[in-house]
């Protein structure tokens, strides 16, 4: 299952809230470490989503260009033949 930025960010916010109300130092520290990890994962998920969208846009533009070139070559062949 692919995790999203929203999922990781929610977990980070939950860990931050847990750290805020923690009475014991070790519990607070654990929650803060957890928050940092979740935030890192959230940022990584955001980067991956951005890169995927960019790559898909590039592929779509390439497909469109290839389709135009194919149509143009077919028109040229029809006018020659």
FIKOLZA-1660 file (N, C-alpha, C; in steps of 0.1 Angstrom, whole numbers, plus 5000, padded with zeros to 4 digits):
% residues 81
   i   px   py   pz ch aa at
   1 5008 4988 5000  A  X  N
   1 5000 5000 5000  A  X CA
   1 5009 5012 5000  A  X  C
   2 5006 5021 4991  A  X  N
   2 5014 5033 4990  A  X CA
   2 5009 5044 5000  A  X  C
   3 5018 5049 5008  A  X  N
   3 5014 5059 5018  A  X CA
   3 5016 5073 5012  A  X  C
   4 5007 5081 5017  A  X  N
   4 5007 5095 5011  A  X CA
   4 5012 5105 5021  A  X  C
   5 5015 5117 5016  A  X  N
   5 5020 5127 5025  A  X CA
   5 5010 5130 5036  A  X  C
   6 4997 5129 5033  A  X  N
   6 4987 5132 5043  A  X CA
   6 4988 5122 5055  A  X  C
   7 4990 5109 5051  A  X  N
   7 4991 5099 5061  A  X CA
   7 5002 5101 5070  A  X  C
   8 5014 5104 5065  A  X  N
   8 5026 5106 5073  A  X CA
   8 5025 5119 5081  A  X  C
   9 5019 5129 5075  A  X  N
   9 5018 5142 5082  A  X CA
   9 5008 5140 5094  A  X  C
  10 4998 5133 5092  A  X  N
  10 4988 5130 5103  A  X CA
  10 4995 5123 5115  A  X  C
  11 5003 5113 5111  A  X  N
  11 5011 5106 5122  A  X CA
  11 5020 5115 5129  A  X  C
  12 5027 5124 5121  A  X  N
  12 5036 5133 5128  A  X CA
  12 5029 5143 5137  A  X  C
  13 5017 5147 5133  A  X  N
  13 5009 5156 5142  A  X CA
  13 5005 5149 5154  A  X  C
  14 5001 5136 5153  A  X  N
  14 4997 5128 5165  A  X CA
  14 5009 5127 5174  A  X  C
  15 5021 5124 5169  A  X  N
  15 5033 5123 5177  A  X CA
  15 5036 5136 5184  A  X  C
  16 5035 5147 5177  A  X  N
  16 5037 5160 5183  A  X CA
  16 5028 5163 5194  A  X  C
  17 5015 5159 5192  A  X  N
  17 5005 5161 5203  A  X CA
  17 5008 5152 5215  A  X  C
  18 5013 5140 5212  A  X  N
  18 5017 5131 5223  A  X CA
  18 5028 5137 5231  A  X  C
  19 5038 5142 5224  A  X  N
  19 5050 5148 5231  A  X CA
  19 5046 5160 5239  A  X  C
  20 5036 5168 5234  A  X  N
  20 5032 5180 5242  A  X CA
  20 5026 5176 5255  A  X  C
  21 5018 5165 5256  A  X  N
  21 5011 5162 5268  A  X CA
  21 5019 5152 5277  A  X  C
  22 5031 5147 5272  A  X  N
  22 5038 5137 5279  A  X CA
  22 5043 5143 5293  A  X  C
  23 5042 5135 5303  A  X  N
  23 5047 5139 5316  A  X CA
  23 5061 5134 5318  A  X  C
  24 5065 5123 5312  A  X  N
  24 5078 5117 5314  A  X CA
  24 5087 5121 5303  A  X  C
  25 5100 5124 5306  A  X  N
  25 5109 5128 5296  A  X CA
  25 5112 5118 5285  A  X  C
  26 5113 5105 5290  A  X  N
  26 5115 5095 5280  A  X CA
  26 5104 5093 5270  A  X  C
  27 5091 5095 5275  A  X  N
  27 5080 5094 5266  A  X CA
  27 5079 5106 5257  A  X  C
  28 5083 5118 5262  A  X  N
  28 5083 5130 5253  A  X CA
  28 5094 5128 5242  A  X  C
  29 5106 5123 5247  A  X  N
  29 5117 5121 5237  A  X CA
  29 5113 5111 5226  A  X  C
  30 5107 5100 5230  A  X  N
  30 5102 5090 5221  A  X CA
  30 5092 5096 5211  A  X  C
  31 5083 5104 5216  A  X  N
  31 5073 5110 5207  A  X CA
  31 5079 5120 5197  A  X  C
  32 5089 5128 5202  A  X  N
  32 5096 5137 5194  A  X CA
  32 5104 5130 5183  A  X  C
  33 5111 5119 5186  A  X  N
  33 5118 5111 5176  A  X CA
  33 5108 5106 5166  A  X  C
  34 5097 5101 5171  A  X  N
  34 5087 5096 5162  A  X CA
  34 5082 5107 5152  A  X  C
  35 5079 5119 5158  A  X  N
  35 5075 5130 5150  A  X CA
  35 5085 5133 5139  A  X  C
  36 5098 5134 5143  A  X  N
  36 5108 5137 5133  A  X CA
  36 5108 5127 5122  A  X  C
  37 5107 5114 5125  A  X  N
  37 5107 5103 5115  A  X CA
  37 5095 5105 5106  A  X  C
  38 5083 5107 5112  A  X  N
  38 5071 5108 5104  A  X CA
  38 5072 5120 5094  A  X  C
  39 5078 5131 5099  A  X  N
  39 5079 5143 5091  A  X CA
  39 5089 5140 5079  A  X  C
  40 5100 5133 5082  A  X  N
  40 5109 5129 5071  A  X CA
  40 5102 5121 5061  A  X  C
  41 5094 5111 5065  A  X  N
  41 5087 5103 5056  A  X CA
  41 5076 5111 5048  A  X  C
  42 5070 5121 5054  A  X  N
  42 5060 5129 5048  A  X CA
  42 5067 5137 5037  A  X  C
  43 5078 5143 5040  A  X  N
  43 5086 5151 5030  A  X CA
  43 5090 5142 5018  A  X  C
  44 5095 5130 5021  A  X  N
  44 5099 5121 5011  A  X CA
  44 5087 5117 5002  A  X  C
  45 5076 5115 5008  A  X  N
  45 5064 5111 5000  A  X CA
  45 5060 5123 4991  A  X  C
  46 5061 5135 4996  A  X  N
  46 5057 5147 4989  A  X CA
  46 5067 5148 4976  A  X  C
  47 5080 5146 4979  A  X  N
  47 5089 5147 4968  A  X CA
  47 5086 5137 4957  A  X  C
  48 5084 5125 4961  A  X  N
  48 5081 5114 4952  A  X CA
  48 5068 5117 4944  A  X  C
  49 5058 5122 4950  A  X  N
  49 5045 5126 4943  A  X CA
  49 5048 5137 4933  A  X  C
  50 5056 5147 4937  A  X  N
  50 5060 5158 4928  A  X CA
  50 5067 5152 4916  A  X  C
  51 5077 5144 4918  A  X  N
  51 5085 5138 4907  A  X CA
  51 5077 5130 4898  A  X  C
  52 5068 5122 4904  A  X  N
  52 5059 5113 4895  A  X CA
  52 5050 5122 4887  A  X  C
  53 5045 5133 4892  A  X  N
  53 5036 5142 4884  A  X CA
  53 5044 5148 4873  A  X  C
  54 5056 5152 4876  A  X  N
  54 5065 5159 4866  A  X CA
  54 5068 5149 4855  A  X  C
  55 5072 5136 4859  A  X  N
  55 5075 5126 4849  A  X CA
  55 5063 5123 4840  A  X  C
  56 5051 5122 4846  A  X  N
  56 5039 5119 4839  A  X CA
  56 5036 5130 4829  A  X  C
  57 5038 5142 4833  A  X  N
  57 5035 5154 4824  A  X CA
  57 5045 5153 4812  A  X  C
  58 5058 5150 4815  A  X  N
  58 5068 5149 4804  A  X CA
  58 5064 5137 4795  A  X  C
  59 5060 5126 4800  A  X  N
  59 5056 5115 4791  A  X CA
  59 5044 5118 4783  A  X  C
  60 5034 5125 4789  A  X  N
  60 5022 5129 4781  A  X CA
  60 5026 5139 4770  A  X  C
  61 5035 5148 4773  A  X  N
  61 5039 5158 4762  A  X CA
  61 5046 5150 4751  A  X  C
  62 5055 5140 4755  A  X  N
  62 5062 5133 4745  A  X CA
  62 5052 5125 4736  A  X  C
  63 5042 5118 4743  A  X  N
  63 5032 5111 4735  A  X CA
  63 5024 5120 4726  A  X  C
  64 5021 5132 4730  A  X  N
  64 5014 5141 4722  A  X CA
  64 5022 5145 4710  A  X  C
  65 5035 5148 4712  A  X  N
  65 5044 5152 4701  A  X CA
  65 5045 5140 4691  A  X  C
  66 5047 5128 4696  A  X  N
  66 5047 5117 4687  A  X CA
  66 5035 5115 4679  A  X  C
  67 5023 5117 4685  A  X  N
  67 5011 5116 4678  A  X CA
  67 5010 5127 4667  A  X  C
  68 5014 5139 4670  A  X  N
  68 5014 5149 4660  A  X CA
  68 5023 5146 4648  A  X  C
  69 5035 5141 4652  A  X  N
  69 5045 5137 4641  A  X CA
  69 5039 5126 4633  A  X  C
  70 5033 5116 4639  A  X  N
  70 5027 5105 4631  A  X CA
  70 5016 5111 4622  A  X  C
  71 5007 5119 4627  A  X  N
  71 4996 5125 4619  A  X CA
  71 5002 5133 4607  A  X  C
  72 5012 5140 4610  A  X  N
  72 5019 5148 4600  A  X CA
  72 5025 5140 4589  A  X  C
  73 5031 5129 4593  A  X  N
  73 5037 5120 4583  A  X CA
  73 5027 5113 4575  A  X  C
  74 5015 5110 4581  A  X  N
  74 5004 5103 4573  A  X CA
  74 4998 5113 4563  A  X  C
  75 4997 5126 4567  A  X  N
  75 4992 5136 4558  A  X CA
  75 5002 5137 4546  A  X  C
  76 5015 5138 4549  A  X  N
  76 5025 5139 4539  A  X CA
  76 5024 5127 4529  A  X  C
  77 5023 5115 4535  A  X  N
  77 5022 5103 4526  A  X CA
  77 5010 5103 4517  A  X  C
  78 4999 5108 4523  A  X  N
  78 4986 5108 4515  A  X CA
  78 4987 5118 4504  A  X  C
  79 4994 5130 4507  A  X  N
  79 4994 5140 4496  A  X CA
  79 5004 5136 4485  A  X  C
  80 5014 5128 4489  A  X  N
  80 5024 5123 4479  A  X CA
  80 5019 5112 4471  A  X  C
  81 5011 5103 4477  A  X  N
  81 5006 5091 4470  A  X CA
  81 4994 5094 4462  A  X  C
% end
